[in-house]
Each structure stands twice: as C-alpha cells, then as structure tokens.
Amino acid sequence: MGLLTPLAIRIGAIPWMPRLLPQIVACDRFLQKVTRGRFTILDIAGLPNLSLTVVGRKSGIPRTTPLLCVPHQGDWLIAGSYFGGPDMPLWVGNLRAAGEATIGTEREQIPVTAREIEGDERARMWQVMLRTWPNFAKYEERTDRVIPVFLLTRTSPSARP
C-alpha cells in the first residue's frame, strides 16, 4: 500500500464511478504509453496490480488488461468487478474460455492457469480481497451480477509445452 491508497479507496467508492470507466481506461492507457508500460494508475495509487494477457475467445488475438490483484500465498486473486457496473468485463469470458493467461508483474511475464472460485472458497477469498480493496463490497452492492473471482497460479515449468 502506498501513500495515495486511502485516497484511491475513497475515489473508488464514489457511486457514479462506473460511468467514468471509459475515461479512466483511456487515461491509464495513455499513462502506460508515455511510461513505456512501467506505470499504471494502480501503481500511482499504491495498489497491487498486474497486466492480464488472455487470448480472445472469438478473435484469437491476445488482449492485455491492467487489473488490481491481491497476491495470496504465492498466487494472485483477481475479480471481474468493473467498479460494480452492470456489464461483465470482456476479459472474464476470455479467461473462462482459455483457462490460462500470462500476467505481467514486476517486469516479469508469468504464464498462469486460471481457476474461477465459487461457493465457500469464493466467500473466503472475497474476504481476503476486501482487506486490500474494501470497495469490492460496494461494487457487489451496485450490481445484480455475481462478481467472478479467479485464482491465478503460476504454470509450473514442467507443464509448459
């Protein structure tokens, strides 16, 4: 956590924030472009993050999305929250279809397998995620959909083709 994390949490809790997603994404892409991928808005906010690259289920083209993540016991938790907006993020469907991805974190590209967490395990991991980003609870209140949670696990070297 960084000095700006409390401010980021307050901003992330604003009810009308989902309407600004296109502008936030555009600003984040611009920031990544001018810093040659070294910084995202999440870095400035002092929040743990990764870049998820997953192949599009229809296009077959790899797509990269910066996401808030929660490091957990050597793995990473991510949520398809989209600020509690009504629409499911596109990367969720792609990750469900592919089951694997690459994450960029701390200047390292890591192949991972993805497992969607459900039931009691999801409830436990949701509590872990709330300790890093309490606004996930607000996002859950804002939407009628179940926010998917994924556990990303490093693919073992022996499992690579």
N, C-alpha and C positions, 0 to 999 in steps of 0.2 A: 504494500500500500504506500502511496505517496502523499505528499502534502496536499495535492488537489483532489484526492479521493473523496473526502467528505463533501466537497463542492459538487463533484461528479454525481455522487449519490443523490444529492438534493435536486440537481438538474434532471437526472434520470427519473425522478419521481413525479415530475410535472405531468398532469393528466393529458395535456394536449401534445405531448412529445411525439407520439406516433405520427402525427400529421407532418412533422418536420423530417421524417426519415429520409426522403429523397435528398434534402439539402445536407443532412448530416453525412450521408453516404458520399455525396459529391465533395464535400469538404475533406472527408477522410481520404478519398482517392487522390485529391489534389495534394494533400499533405504527404501521402506516400510517394507520389510522383516527384515532388520537389526534394524529398529527402532520400530518394532512391530506395524506398522501401524500408528505411531504418526506423521510421516513427509512424504511429497511428494516433488517432485521437485517444484511444485507450492507453497508449504509452504516456501521453501527456497527463491523463487522469490518474496515472499511477496504478492502473488495474492490470491484472494478469491477462494476457491475450495471446492469440495465435492466429495464423493465417491458415484457413482450411482450404485445401485444394481437392476437389472431387470432380470426377468425370460426370458430365451432364447425361442424364438417363435417356434423353431424346437426341441431343446433338452429338454426344460422344466427345465433346470439347471440354477439357479441364477448365473449371471455374474456381477462382480464388476469392474467399470472403474473410475479412478480418472479424474475429469474434472474441468476446470476453470468454475466458475459460477459467476453470477452477482446477489447479493442479491437485491431484488426490492420489496419494500412495504410489507415486511414480507414473500415474496415468493422468488423463485430462477429462474433465467433465465440461460439456457444452450444452446449452439449451436453445431451442428454436423459439425464443420468446418474441422477437421482433417488437420490443417495447410494449408487448401486450396488445399489439394490433390484431385485427380480425383475420388477416391472411397468414398462412403458413409461409415461412421463408422458403425460397426455391431450393436452397441447399439441403433442406431436410429431405425432400423427396429424392434428390440425387444421392444423398448419403444412405438412405434406406435401400435404394436400388443397388448401389455399388457395394456397400458393406465395408469399403476400405477407402482410404484417402491418404493424403500427405499433409502434414502440418509443418508450418514454418514457425519456429520459436527460437529465440536467442541465436539467430543467424544459422540455424541448423534445419535441414529438411529431414523430416522423420516420417517414414511410412507407418501407418497405423491401421488397425482394424477398428470398426465402429460397431458398437452394440447399443441398441436402444434399450433403455432401462424402464421397467414397468413395475407396477404393484408396490409391494412393501419396500423393495430395494430402491425404487424411484423416490418414495417418500423419505427414506433415509438420506439418499444423495441430495435430494432437494434441500434438506436442512443444512447439509454441508455447503451447498451453493449459496444459500441465503447468508451464511457468515461472510462470504466475500462480497456479494451483491444483494443487499436486502430488498432492492427494488423488484427482484423476481416475484416476490409476494404481491406487489402492486400490479405487476404485469398479469399475474394469474387472475386477479380480481377484474381486470379490464376486459378480459376476453372470455368467450364461451368455449374456446377450444382448449384441449389439454396441451400444455406446452411440453413438447418432447424433450427428453433428456438423453444424451448419448455419452457413453463411456468410450474414450479413445485410448487404445492400448498399442504401444509400440509393437510393430511386427518384428518377431524375432528374426535374426539374420538367417537362421536355418529354414525359415518359412518363405523366404524370398525365392522367386524363380531363378 
